[in-house]
Amino acid sequence: MASISLKTEIPGPLSRALVARREAATPQGAAKLTPLAIVRAHGATMTDADGNTFLDFAGGIGMLAVGHTPDNVVEALREQASELIHMCGIVASHDAPVALAERLNAAAPGSEPKRTLLMNSGAEAVEAAVHICRSHTRRQGVVVFDGAYHGRSNLTLAMTSKFNLFKRGFGPFAPEVYRFGFPNVYRRPGGMTEAGFVDWHIELLGHNFTAVVDPAHVAAVVVEPVQGEGGFIPAPARWLRALRDLCTQHGILLVADEVQCGMGRTGRLWACEHSGVVPDLLTTAKSLGAGLPISAVVGRADVMNAPHPGGLGGTYSGSPLACVAALAVLDTLATPSFLRRATELGDRMRVRLVALQAALPNLVGDVRGLGPMLAIELVKSAAGREPWMEATAAVNAATLQRGLVTIRAGLHSNCVRLLPPLTLSDAEVDEGMDVLHQATLEVAAKMGAA
């Protein structure tokens, strides 16, 4: 039986009415990628105010690895809400935040003793990680990369690469942020092999630590093992290992930003596991809370203990509700069977995306990602690789009309990214990929890319 069920035009009248109210009550700068008004959701499906049911391949922009309203999370929230909703960890202690920190310490890569700081959002976690690194090293510089997305606070906006969408008109930004190139192998120069391109970027790391910033000035290098907003670009494992070696050599702390790519999204609990690189600190959020606002910095105890008492924390950090949700998530997400299934889903999706690329080689320029964290990059021709953001917008609009929610990504907003719940059945995968295939063929025909 199909998961998608459409009863009205998309969007329907009740969705249009609520979106109109939203637009009248909130600023235009608050992003809105679809015109839907959702009233309930479970698993991989969500239903709008007009009774239309959609397959969700956006997943709350990566927050829903265990699906919408998972039963164990809902029950944990119900039980916790009847006992304690808020207490503030600055005032007193509660079992759930302590238990979550213990679980994350045990699950983090590396054999050194760990500590966990709980926060509320990915941006908060990244900013806290930088504060911790600066406190430990007594240095100021922070190295980030082209294509990076780290958040919307002033510091994390300075660290974020995509200017026009996220940063335009918001400066001045925080100082002491230095940007290096990121090895996007799809956009390597013509005639250069992937291996040669990675070699060149490894050489550039050494060059940049002379020409851009002295390594003795750098507290932290912050890198996404798979760039999220940047277009689902995996960092080549050999380049990541070279980066790790340079950080160790120069006493720089390596921070893995796994806010989007972590928590099983790539088929491993942590994306950095694919390369064997062990960061000094990592940040996690999104799927950790199954939709609840929670994030964490997990790292080496000696580093995490550097800030003075009172230097870290927040009023909402370690919310009992968010923490019991995260504990329930880990009961599901951190199991070998769940991660194996996530890998199987990724393989099944990738086969379909590669077939779509074969059918439309002059539109689907690249298929990439790790495990079930996948995207297609749309271009105007295979040879020229000119980003085609209008085609991407058209594909996302066409999938929505057929009942599948997909969203954009990429430095040029020309990628269709897939972040479905990892609880999908094979039938739901196939249904969603059928819709994506049909929608892309339709757009190719209309825009002359067939």
C-alpha positions, 0 to 999 in steps of 0.5 A: 500500500502506498504511503502517499495519499493526496486528496486536494491540490498541493498546497490545499486551502487549509495549508494556504490559510495557515501559511498566510497567517504565518507570513502575516505574523512572522518576518520574511527572513524566516526560511520557508521551503514548502507551503505545507501546514503539517498537523501530525506525523509518524515514521516517515509520513506526515499529514497536512491540515487538508488530509494529504499524506506525504513521504518525508525525505527532508526529515526536519533537515536531518533531525529525524533519523529515528522517524517522526514521533517514535513510540519510545520517545513519546512515552519517555516524554509523557512520563518525564513531563508528568514529573519534571519539565524544567529545573536548570542544570545551573541550579541543581542536578537531574538524572537524565542529563547525567545519564545522557552525558555518560552514554555520549562519553562511552560512545564517542570515538577514541580511548581517552576519558571523555566529558560531555557538555549539553547545549540546545542547538548545533550553533550553540554546540559549535560555539561552545566547542570553540570557547573550550578549545581557546580556553585549553590552548590559550590561542585565538585562531579558528580554521574552517573550510569552503562550503562549511555551515556551522550555524547562525550565531555571530561566531558560527556565521563567521565560520559559515561559508555560504554568504548570500543566503546566510550572512548578507547584511548581518556583519560585522562578524566575529574575528579570528576565523580563517578559511581554507579550501575543501577538497570537493572532488566533483569540482576538481580541475579538468584532467586532474585525477581524484587522487591527484586532487586530494594530494594537492589539497593535502599540500595546500593544508601545509601552504595555508598554515604559512600563507593564511595563518600560523599554526601556533596561533590556531586553537581549533580546526573545525570540519564537517566529515560530510558537509551538510548545507555545502552539498553532502560532500564527504571529506576524503579520508586521506585528507582528513587523516592528513589534517588530523596529523597536522593538528597533532603536530602543531598542538591544534585541536581538531573538532568534528562538526557532526551536527547533521552528519552524525548520529547514524546519518551515514550508517555509522554512529559518527561520520568520522568513523568512516575515515578512522580519524579521532577528533579531540572534540565533536559536536552533535545535535539534530537526530540526537533529540528526535525533534527536541532541541538538544545538542552536545559537545563531547571530547577529551576530558583534559580539553573539556575541563579547561574552562573555569567553573561558570564559563559554560552552560545555559538556562535551557541546557540539559532539559529533562525532556530533551535528555530523556528523548535523546536517551530513548533515541540512543536506545534505538539509533546506537544499536548495530542492527539499526546502523546496518539497516541504515547502510542498507537503505543508503545502498538501495537509495544510491542504486536509484540515484545512479540510475537517474544520473545514467538516464539524465547525465547532462542534468544529474552531474554528481551523486554523492554522500555516505550511507543514506546521507545522499544528494544529487547535484544538478548542472546545465551540462555534464561537461561544463558542470555549471550549477543549475539552481532553477532546476533544483527548485523545480525538482523539489516543487515537482516532488512535492506535487507528487507527495514527496518532500525534498529540499535543497542544499549546496553552495549554489543551492543546486543539490537535492538532498535526501534526509529521510527517517532511517526507519523507512521500509523498502517499500517507502524507499522505492515509493520515494525514489520513484517519485524523485525519478519521475519528477526529475524526468519531468523537469528535464523535459520541461527545461530542455535537459532530457 
